Amino acid sequence: MSPEITGIVSIVVLLLLIFLRMPIGFAMALVGFAGFAYLGSIKGALRVIGMEPFATASNYMWGALALFILMGQFAFRAGIVERLYNTIYKWLGHLPGGLAIATIGACGGFSAVSASSLATAATMGAVALPEMKKYNYDPGLATGCIAAGGTLGILIPPSGIFIMYGILTETSISQLFLAGILPGILLTSLFIATILLQVLRKPNLAPSGPNVPIREKLGSVPGILDMAALIILVLGGLWGGFFTPNEAGAVGAAGALLIGLVRKKFTVKKFLDSISGSMRTTAMILVIVIGAMIYNRFLAVSMLPMWLASFVQDLPLPTVLITISILVIYALLGCVFDSGAIVLLTVPIFFPVIVALDINPIWFGVALTIMAEMGLITPPVGMNVYIIAGIATDVPMSTVFRGVLPFVIPMIVCLALLLIFPQIVLVLVNLLY
């Protein structure tokens, strides 16, 4: 077989192994090793699997991902998220669907310190679900808004997906973080609009909560100060040039820990749970990354990405149609793959196409992330849905999927707006860089 055909066959074999439930990282490593040995030599393939794990894991930039995950763990156990949610609830809880709107707002706030959609969904599920049950919210709306709000964790900076994409494509992680702000605010607003439309159409979905006196509302404002201080400290220092991404993650984790200690929310057990939780998550990601890097070495030898870029570039189609086609492929992959795996598996294949079409890599990184978000709430995988279903044990999985599907529409609308008005992504980057 020619190298290009070998590359195509490898993708088919890889998908087959994943559907047979082989862990994604090991599947990519195995196919990459076998493909490299077939096109090169056994000796060369052994050299790749001998060197790549250390070369990948020792990359300085992966430290940023681990530290941002740790910051999210500390922020949750320090009660920062709970105080943020209570403040937003007191201001918005009396509106139709106010608790659900407060949940989306709190998801957006926690996303600014968590770097992970799964962590955002799990945290807000534990905080918000009991409150919505208390006020007789429809189970589908309650679980759906949390699962959808959790997806903001990989769009609003800091984002684990942006870090992976930046390392793989050698794109500035700081600029990707900056580019995610306005789309994140836009998508948050569209989620809130979706809740309002549902509740106005069917008021029984979300009974209004009590109208809190203005004095109590003002008294709750300090509840957002901890989160605001962390966001200003981390993102302000990053974009102000005071911190590298790694240093920003370290400062943010230390800041979240300090807040927990000052407020006397931390115990030795909570500290150890935070460390072990972040270590498990980071280790899981690194296994997938190492497998992806081995597979990417084989793809480079197969010349498949370069062949695909040349083929697409010669198609008699407008760039926007090719871009939409690529994004549709991401939507389909999102139905069966984890968001991180999608990025690690496909970016080496599609990024040469993006470069050949002269599409801004910052814009594409944001668009790809929104498609990965969509995959987190669409069947059959929908990782955020499984997370929420695990927390809301009395709510059937079908009800959670029914509740979350309306939130796919604002994601499509958001992506369409970014296609029509790409400056939504690029305006802040152009201003600061």
C-alpha positions in Angstrom: 0.0 0.0 0.0 1.1 3.6 -0.6 1.8 5.7 2.5 -1.4 7.7 2.0 -3.6 4.6 1.8 -1.8 3.2 4.8 -2.7 6.4 6.7 -6.4 6.0 5.7 -6.4 2.3 6.7 -4.9 3.3 10.1 -7.8 5.7 10.8 -10.3 2.9 10.1 -8.4 0.5 12.4 -8.1 3.1 15.1 -11.9 3.7 15.1 -12.5 0.0 15.2 -10.2 -0.5 18.2 -11.9 2.5 20.0 -15.4 1.0 19.3 -14.1 -2.3 20.8 -13.5 -0.2 23.9 -9.7 -0.2 23.9 -8.6 3.0 25.8 -8.0 5.8 23.3 -4.4 6.5 24.3 -3.4 2.9 23.9 -5.3 2.5 20.6 -3.5 5.5 19.1 -0.1 4.3 20.4 -0.6 0.7 19.0 -1.8 1.9 15.6 1.0 4.5 15.4 3.6 1.9 16.3 2.3 -0.7 13.8 2.0 1.9 11.0 5.5 3.4 11.6 6.9 -0.2 11.6 5.1 -0.9 8.3 6.2 2.2 6.5 9.7 2.3 8.1 11.2 -0.3 10.3 10.6 -2.1 13.6 13.8 -0.5 15.0 12.5 3.0 14.1 9.1 2.2 15.6 10.6 1.0 18.8 12.7 4.1 19.0 9.6 6.2 18.7 7.7 4.5 21.5 10.9 4.5 23.6 11.4 8.2 23.3 8.0 9.8 22.8 6.5 9.2 26.3 9.4 11.1 27.9 9.6 13.8 25.2 5.8 14.5 25.5 5.4 14.3 29.3 8.5 16.5 29.9 7.1 19.3 27.7 7.1 22.4 30.0 3.7 23.6 28.7 1.8 20.6 29.9 2.4 21.9 33.4 0.0 24.7 32.7 -2.8 22.2 32.1 -2.1 20.4 35.3 -1.9 23.6 37.4 -5.2 25.0 36.0 -6.9 21.7 36.8 -5.4 21.9 40.3 -6.7 25.5 40.6 -10.2 24.3 39.8 -10.0 21.6 42.4 -8.9 24.1 45.1 -11.6 26.6 44.0 -14.3 24.0 44.4 -13.3 22.8 47.8 -12.6 26.3 49.0 -16.3 27.0 48.6 -15.7 29.7 46.0 -18.2 28.2 43.5 -20.9 27.9 46.1 -20.6 31.6 47.2 -20.6 32.7 43.5 -23.8 30.7 42.9 -25.6 32.0 46.0 -24.9 35.6 44.9 -26.1 35.1 41.4 -29.2 33.2 42.7 -30.2 36.1 45.1 -30.0 38.5 42.2 -31.7 36.4 39.5 -33.6 33.7 41.4 -37.0 35.6 41.2 -37.0 35.7 37.4 -38.7 33.0 35.3 -36.1 30.2 35.2 -33.9 32.3 37.5 -32.2 29.4 39.2 -31.3 27.9 35.8 -30.0 31.3 34.6 -28.0 31.6 37.8 -26.6 28.1 37.2 -25.4 29.1 33.7 -23.9 32.3 35.1 -22.1 30.3 37.8 -20.9 27.8 35.2 -19.4 30.7 33.3 -17.7 32.0 36.4 -16.3 28.6 37.4 -15.1 28.0 33.9 -12.7 30.9 34.4 -10.8 28.9 37.0 -11.4 25.3 36.1 -10.0 24.6 32.5 -12.3 21.6 32.3 -15.9 21.0 31.2 -16.2 17.8 33.1 -15.1 19.5 36.3 -17.5 22.4 35.7 -20.4 20.1 35.1 -19.6 17.9 38.2 -19.1 20.9 40.5 -22.3 22.8 39.4 -24.3 19.6 39.5 -23.4 19.1 43.1 -24.2 22.8 44.0 -27.2 23.6 41.8 -29.2 20.5 41.4 -30.5 20.3 45.0 -31.7 23.9 44.8 -33.6 23.4 41.6 -35.2 20.2 43.0 -36.3 22.2 46.0 -38.1 24.7 43.8 -39.7 21.9 41.7 -37.8 22.7 38.5 -38.5 20.3 35.6 -35.8 17.6 35.8 -35.0 17.9 32.1 -34.4 21.6 32.3 -32.5 21.4 35.6 -30.0 18.7 34.4 -29.9 20.0 30.8 -28.8 23.5 31.8 -26.0 22.2 34.0 -24.7 19.8 31.4 -24.8 22.6 28.8 -23.3 25.2 31.1 -20.5 22.8 31.9 -19.3 22.9 28.3 -18.3 26.5 28.9 -15.4 25.1 30.9 -13.3 24.5 27.7 -14.3 27.8 26.0 -14.0 30.5 28.6 -10.2 30.8 29.5 -8.3 29.1 30.9 -9.1 26.2 28.7 -7.5 22.7 28.6 -8.5 22.4 24.9 -6.8 25.7 24.1 -3.7 24.5 25.8 -3.7 21.2 23.8 -4.4 22.9 20.6 -1.7 25.6 21.2 0.9 23.0 21.9 0.0 20.8 18.9 -0.1 23.8 16.4 2.5 26.0 18.0 -0.2 28.7 18.4 0.0 31.3 21.2 -1.9 29.9 24.2 -2.3 33.4 25.6 -3.9 34.6 22.4 -6.2 31.6 22.3 -7.3 32.4 25.9 -8.0 36.0 24.9 -9.9 34.9 21.8 -12.2 32.7 23.9 -13.6 35.5 26.0 -16.1 37.1 23.7 -17.4 33.8 22.2 -17.7 32.5 25.8 -19.8 35.5 26.8 -21.8 35.2 23.6 -22.5 31.5 24.2 -23.4 32.1 27.8 -25.9 34.8 26.7 -27.4 32.4 24.1 -27.8 29.7 26.8 -29.7 32.2 29.0 -31.9 33.2 26.1 -32.7 29.5 25.5 -33.8 29.1 29.1 -36.0 32.2 29.0 -37.6 31.1 25.7 -38.4 27.6 27.2 -39.8 29.0 30.4 -41.9 31.7 28.7 -43.4 29.0 26.5 -43.9 26.6 29.4 -43.9 28.4 32.8 -44.4 25.2 34.7 -40.9 24.1 33.7 -39.3 26.5 36.2 -41.3 28.2 39.0 -40.0 31.6 40.1 -38.0 31.7 43.3 -38.5 34.3 46.1 -37.8 37.9 45.5 -34.9 38.7 47.8 -34.9 42.2 49.5 -32.4 44.6 47.9 -30.4 44.8 51.2 -29.8 41.1 51.1 -28.9 41.2 47.4 -26.3 43.9 48.2 -25.1 41.9 51.2 -24.4 38.9 48.9 -22.1 40.8 46.5 -18.9 39.9 48.5 -19.7 36.3 47.5 -18.3 37.0 44.0 -15.1 38.7 45.2 -13.1 35.5 45.6 -13.9 34.4 42.0 -13.3 37.9 40.6 -9.9 38.2 42.4 -8.8 34.8 41.0 -9.8 35.8 37.4 -8.1 39.2 37.6 -5.0 37.6 39.2 -4.6 34.8 36.6 -5.9 36.3 33.4 -4.8 39.9 34.1 -1.3 38.7 35.0 -1.2 36.5 31.9 -2.2 39.1 29.4 -0.3 41.8 31.2 2.9 39.9 30.5 3.6 39.2 34.2 3.1 35.5 34.0 3.7 32.7 31.5 0.8 30.2 31.2 2.6 27.9 33.6 3.2 30.6 36.1 -0.4 31.8 35.8 -1.7 28.3 36.6 0.7 28.1 39.6 -0.3 31.5 40.9 -4.0 30.7 40.4 -3.7 27.4 42.3 -1.9 29.1 45.1 -4.5 31.9 45.2 -7.4 29.4 45.4 -5.6 27.5 48.2 -5.0 30.7 50.1 -8.6 31.8 49.8 -9.7 28.4 51.2 -7.2 28.7 54.1 -8.2 32.3 55.0 -11.9 31.3 55.0 -11.1 28.2 57.0 -12.7 25.9 54.4 -9.7 23.6 53.9 -8.9 20.5 55.8 -6.1 18.0 55.3 -8.6 15.7 53.6 -9.8 18.4 51.2 -6.2 19.3 50.3 -5.3 15.7 49.6 -8.5 15.1 47.6 -7.7 18.1 45.5 -4.2 16.8 44.8 -5.3 13.3 44.0 -8.2 14.5 41.8 -5.9 16.8 39.7 -3.3 14.0 39.5 -5.8 11.5 38.2 -7.2 13.9 35.6 -3.7 15.0 34.4 -2.5 11.4 34.2 -5.5 10.4 32.1 -4.9 13.3 29.7 -1.2 12.6 29.4 -1.8 8.9 28.5 -4.1 10.1 25.6 -1.5 12.8 24.6 1.4 10.3 24.5 -0.7 7.9 22.3 -1.6 10.8 20.1 2.0 11.9 19.7 3.1 8.4 18.7 0.2 8.2 16.2 1.1 11.7 14.9 4.7 10.5 14.1 3.2 7.8 11.9 0.9 10.3 10.2 3.8 12.5 9.3 5.6 9.5 7.7 2.4 8.5 5.8 2.1 12.1 4.3 -1.7 11.8 4.7 -2.2 15.3 6.3 -0.1 16.9 3.5 -2.0 14.9 0.8 -5.3 15.9 2.3 -4.3 19.6 2.5 -3.3 19.5 -1.2 -6.5 17.7 -2.2 -8.8 20.1 -0.3 -6.9 23.2 -1.6 -7.6 22.1 -5.2 -11.3 21.5 -4.7 -13.5 24.0 -6.7 -15.4 25.1 -3.5 -15.4 28.3 -1.5 -13.3 28.3 1.6 -16.4 28.8 3.8 -18.0 25.6 2.5 -14.8 23.6 3.2 -14.6 25.1 6.7 -18.2 24.1 7.4 -17.6 20.6 6.1 -14.7 20.2 8.5 -16.8 21.5 11.4 -19.5 19.1 10.5 -17.0 16.3 10.7 -16.1 17.5 14.2 -19.8 17.5 15.2 -20.0 13.8 14.1 -16.8 12.8 15.9 -18.1 14.6 19.0 -20.9 12.0 19.2 -18.4 9.2 19.8 -15.2 10.8 21.2 -14.1 12.7 24.2 -13.3 16.4 23.4 -9.6 16.1 24.3 -9.3 13.0 22.1 -10.9 14.7 19.2 -8.4 17.5 19.3 -5.4 15.2 19.7 -6.6 12.9 17.0 -7.7 15.3 14.3 -5.7 18.5 14.6 -2.6 16.9 13.0 -4.8 15.9 10.1 -6.9 19.0 9.6 -4.4 21.8 10.6 -2.4 21.6 7.4 -5.7 22.0 5.5 -6.5 25.1 7.6 -3.0 26.5 6.9 -3.4 25.8 3.2 -6.8 27.5 3.1 -5.3 30.6 4.9 -7.8 30.3 7.8 -6.7 32.1 10.9 -5.5 29.4 13.4 -6.8 31.4 16.4 -10.3 31.5 14.9 -10.2 27.8 14.0 -9.1 26.9 17.5 -12.2 28.6 19.0 -14.5 27.1 16.4 -13.1 23.6 17.0 -13.6 24.1 20.7 -17.3 25.0 20.3 -17.7 21.8 18.2 -16.0 19.8 20.9 -18.4 21.4 23.4 -21.3 20.2 21.3 -19.9 16.7 21.5 -20.0 16.8 25.3 -23.8 17.0 25.2 -24.8 15.0 22.2 -25.6 11.2 22.2 -24.3 8.5 22.4 -21.2 9.6 24.3 -22.1 13.1 25.7 -19.7 13.0 28.7 -21.3 15.9 30.5 -24.7 14.1 30.3 -23.2 11.0 31.9 -21.6 13.2 34.6 -25.0 14.8 35.5 -26.8 11.5 35.2 -24.4 10.1 37.8 -25.2 13.0 40.2 -28.9 13.1 39.6 -29.4 9.3 40.1 -33.2 9.7 40.3 -33.4 11.3 36.8 -33.4 8.9 33.8 -30.6 9.3 31.2 -33.3 9.9 28.5 -34.6 12.9 30.5 -31.2 14.4 30.8 -30.6 14.1 27.0 -34.1 15.5 26.4 -33.3 18.5 28.6 -29.9 19.2 27.0 -30.8 19.0 23.3 -32.4 22.5 23.1 -28.9 23.9 24.1 -27.4 22.5 20.9 -29.3 25.2 19.0 -27.5 28.2 20.6 -24.1 26.4 19.9 -25.0 26.3 16.2 -26.2 29.9 16.3 -22.9 30.9 18.0 -20.8 29.1 15.5 -22.8 30.7 12.6 -22.2 34.2 14.1 -18.5 33.4 14.3 -18.4 32.4 10.7 -20.2 35.6 9.6 -18.4 37.9 12.0 -14.9 36.4 12.7 -13.9 39.6 14.5 -15.9 38.4 17.5 -13.0 36.0 18.0 -10.1 38.2 16.8 -10.9 41.7 18.0 -9.4 41.4 21.5 -6.3 39.5 20.0 -5.8 42.3 17.5 -6.1 45.0 20.2 -3.6 43.5 22.6 -1.2 41.9 20.1 
